[in-house]
Amino acid sequence: MNDEMAKLMVVFRTAPYGSIYSFEGLENVLIMGAYDQDVSVLFIDDGVFAIKKGMDNSGTGIKDFSPTFRALEAYDIEKIFIDRTSMESRGLTKDDLVIDAELIESDAVEKMMEEQKNFFMF
């Protein structure tokens, strides 16, 4: 497999509760990390809530899985990005998040996505 084929980006765009997309996205990222893929992770739009500390998920029937994102480090997934505009427009700061990630500007998000070959959107 050439390097271009192995370059993967997982994009979290949807809120973590109300659907299973964020949870499935997390599972996929961990599986890809286990197989030593070149994985980048991007949180944008309501996807930033997937990594928010203390999410109130009562009434959803879904256990709070946001702390599981801390496992990304154990899988050597280091390319983790958050769209600054998405985070700030939702009233969040880096202190509100369960993981440390690099804040990037919207124009950098666009450029990064253009460079990717394979996407998984959740």
Secondary structure, DSSP 8 states (H G I E B T S, - for coil): --HHHHEEEEEE-S-SSSSSHHHHHHHHHHHHHHTT-EEEEEE-GGGGGGGBTT---TTTT----GGGGGGGGGGT--EEEEEHHHHHHTT--GGGBSS--EEE-HHHHHHHHHH-SEEEE-
